[in-house]
């Protein structure tokens, strides 16, 4: 935890640590406040409830994930298969390292289902947001790729990547290379 981070970030860091170490069901805002070095009232003022805290935590995790994937893709903006390989490798490596992120994408398959249900209730599924974000990125970055090919490519790549993040069958580098090759053939 960065000592100069604001109360909101410290509370989200504390929540992330609690969830990574145990069970969302046992989490209380009072404990988050104590671990973050703020008053309980500050926690309630910032998030309103455990549900609000859950939504904020999921949004932060997904935003960080999307930013990291996009950064890898931008490094290879002129080479779509290389961009796919770098992005998929990052995504799978992060999912393997961060159980909270893996649980977000694997809603319905973890002990933290309550967190995911609370955090996504009343909204489009997280995967839908991810697909939309990358379709927008693909439109801006790969203008020469036909729209129907982009639709197929983006949704397929995201769904296969999420599937491997939740239930890995192969090493991340192998999956990334395979999806880059699939992209190469689709665009070929």
C-alpha positions as CSV (number, residue, x, y, z in Angstrom):
1,X,0.0,0.0,0.0
2,X,1.4,3.4,-1.0
3,X,1.6,5.7,2.0
4,X,0.5,8.7,-0.1
5,X,-2.6,7.1,-1.6
6,X,-5.9,8.6,-0.6
7,X,-8.4,7.0,1.7
8,X,-10.5,5.5,-1.2
9,X,-7.4,3.7,-2.6
10,X,-6.3,2.5,0.8
11,X,-9.7,1.1,1.5
12,X,-9.8,-0.7,-1.9
13,X,-6.3,-2.0,-1.2
14,X,-7.4,-3.3,2.2
15,X,-10.5,-4.9,0.7
16,X,-8.5,-6.6,-2.0
17,X,-6.1,-8.0,0.5
18,X,-9.0,-9.3,2.7
19,X,-10.8,-10.9,-0.3
20,X,-7.6,-12.4,-1.6
21,X,-6.8,-13.9,1.8
22,X,-10.2,-15.2,2.7
23,X,-13.9,-14.8,2.1
24,X,-15.9,-11.9,0.9
25,X,-18.8,-13.0,3.0
26,X,-16.9,-12.4,6.2
27,X,-15.8,-8.9,5.1
28,X,-17.1,-5.9,7.1
29,X,-16.6,-2.2,6.3
30,X,-15.4,-1.7,9.9
31,X,-12.5,-4.0,9.3
32,X,-11.7,-2.4,5.9
33,X,-11.7,1.0,7.6
34,X,-9.4,-0.2,10.4
35,X,-7.0,-1.9,8.0
36,X,-6.9,1.2,5.8
37,X,-6.4,3.6,8.7
38,X,-9.6,5.5,8.3
39,X,-12.8,5.9,10.3
40,X,-15.7,3.6,9.8
41,X,-17.8,6.6,8.9
42,X,-15.3,7.5,6.1
43,X,-15.8,4.0,4.7
44,X,-19.6,4.4,4.7
45,X,-19.4,7.9,3.3
46,X,-17.2,6.7,0.4
47,X,-18.9,3.5,-0.6
48,X,-22.3,3.6,1.2
49,X,-22.4,-0.2,1.8
50,X,-20.6,-3.4,1.3
51,X,-22.3,-3.6,-2.1
52,X,-20.9,-0.2,-3.1
53,X,-17.4,-1.3,-1.9
54,X,-17.7,-4.5,-4.0
55,X,-18.7,-2.6,-7.1
56,X,-15.8,-0.2,-6.7
57,X,-13.4,-3.1,-6.2
58,X,-14.5,-4.9,-9.3
59,X,-14.4,-1.7,-11.3
60,X,-10.9,-1.0,-10.2
61,X,-9.7,-4.6,-11.0
62,X,-11.3,-4.5,-14.5
63,X,-10.0,-1.1,-15.3
64,X,-6.5,-2.1,-14.3
65,X,-6.8,-5.3,-16.4
66,X,-8.1,-3.4,-19.4
67,X,-5.4,-0.8,-19.2
68,X,-2.7,-3.5,-19.0
69,X,-4.1,-5.4,-22.0
70,X,-4.5,-2.2,-24.0
71,X,-1.0,-1.1,-23.3
72,X,0.3,-4.4,-24.6
73,X,-1.8,-4.1,-27.7
74,X,-0.6,-0.6,-28.4
75,X,3.0,-1.8,-28.5
76,X,2.1,-3.8,-31.5
77,X,-0.6,-1.6,-33.2
78,X,0.8,-2.3,-36.6
79,X,0.8,-6.1,-36.2
80,X,-2.5,-7.5,-35.1
81,X,-1.4,-11.1,-34.3
82,X,1.6,-9.8,-32.2
83,X,-0.8,-7.5,-30.4
84,X,-3.1,-10.4,-29.7
85,X,-0.3,-12.5,-28.4
86,X,1.1,-9.8,-26.1
87,X,-2.4,-9.0,-24.8
88,X,-3.5,-12.6,-24.2
89,X,-0.2,-13.4,-22.4
90,X,-0.6,-10.4,-20.1
91,X,-4.3,-11.3,-19.4
92,X,-3.6,-14.9,-18.6
93,X,-0.5,-14.1,-16.5
94,X,-2.5,-11.5,-14.5
95,X,-5.4,-13.9,-14.0
96,X,-3.0,-16.6,-12.7
97,X,-1.4,-14.1,-10.3
98,X,-4.6,-12.4,-9.1
99,X,-7.3,-14.6,-7.9
100,X,-9.8,-11.7,-7.5
101,X,-9.5,-11.0,-11.2
102,X,-9.9,-14.7,-12.1
103,X,-13.0,-14.8,-9.8
104,X,-14.5,-11.7,-11.5
105,X,-14.3,-13.4,-14.9
106,X,-15.4,-16.8,-13.4
107,X,-18.5,-15.6,-11.7
108,X,-20.5,-18.5,-10.5
109,X,-17.5,-20.7,-9.9
110,X,-15.9,-19.4,-6.8
111,X,-16.4,-18.9,-3.1
112,X,-16.7,-15.2,-3.7
113,X,-19.9,-15.5,-5.8
114,X,-21.6,-13.1,-3.5
115,X,-19.0,-10.4,-4.3
116,X,-19.4,-10.9,-8.0
117,X,-23.2,-11.0,-7.9
118,X,-23.3,-7.8,-5.8
119,X,-20.8,-6.1,-7.9
120,X,-22.4,-6.8,-11.2
121,X,-26.2,-6.8,-10.3
122,X,-28.1,-4.5,-12.5
123,X,-25.3,-4.1,-15.1
124,X,-24.2,-5.8,-18.2
125,X,-21.9,-8.7,-17.6
126,X,-18.2,-7.8,-17.1
127,X,-17.2,-9.8,-20.2
128,X,-19.6,-7.6,-22.3
129,X,-17.9,-4.5,-21.1
130,X,-14.5,-6.0,-21.9
131,X,-15.6,-7.1,-25.4
132,X,-17.1,-3.6,-26.1
133,X,-13.9,-1.9,-24.9
134,X,-11.7,-4.0,-27.2
135,X,-14.1,-3.6,-30.1
136,X,-13.7,0.1,-29.8
137,X,-9.9,-0.3,-29.5
138,X,-9.9,-2.5,-32.6
139,X,-12.0,0.0,-34.6
140,X,-9.5,2.7,-33.8
141,X,-6.3,0.7,-34.2
142,X,-7.1,-1.7,-37.0
143,X,-9.2,0.3,-39.6
144,X,-8.2,-2.1,-42.4
145,X,-9.7,-5.2,-40.8
146,X,-13.3,-5.7,-42.0
147,X,-16.0,-5.0,-39.3
148,X,-17.4,-8.5,-39.4
149,X,-13.9,-10.0,-38.9
150,X,-13.3,-7.6,-36.0
151,X,-16.6,-8.6,-34.4
152,X,-15.7,-12.3,-34.7
153,X,-12.1,-11.8,-33.7
154,X,-12.7,-9.6,-30.6
155,X,-15.5,-11.6,-29.1
156,X,-13.9,-15.0,-29.8
157,X,-10.5,-13.9,-28.4
158,X,-12.0,-12.4,-25.3
159,X,-14.2,-15.5,-24.6
160,X,-11.4,-18.0,-25.2
161,X,-9.0,-15.9,-23.0
162,X,-11.5,-15.7,-20.2
163,X,-12.1,-19.4,-20.4
164,X,-8.4,-20.1,-20.1
165,X,-8.1,-17.6,-17.3
166,X,-10.8,-19.4,-15.3
167,X,-9.9,-23.0,-16.2
168,X,-6.4,-23.1,-17.7
169,X,-5.6,-26.1,-19.9
170,X,-2.3,-24.9,-21.2
171,X,0.5,-22.5,-20.2
172,X,-0.3,-18.8,-20.9
173,X,2.5,-18.5,-23.5
174,X,1.2,-21.5,-25.4
175,X,-2.4,-20.1,-25.4
176,X,-1.1,-16.7,-26.5
177,X,0.9,-18.1,-29.4
178,X,-2.1,-20.2,-30.5
179,X,-4.5,-17.3,-30.4
180,X,-2.0,-15.1,-32.3
181,X,-1.8,-17.9,-35.0
182,X,-5.6,-18.1,-35.1
183,X,-5.7,-14.3,-35.6
184,X,-3.1,-14.5,-38.4
185,X,-5.1,-17.2,-40.2
186,X,-8.4,-15.3,-39.8
187,X,-6.8,-12.1,-41.2
188,X,-4.8,-14.0,-43.8
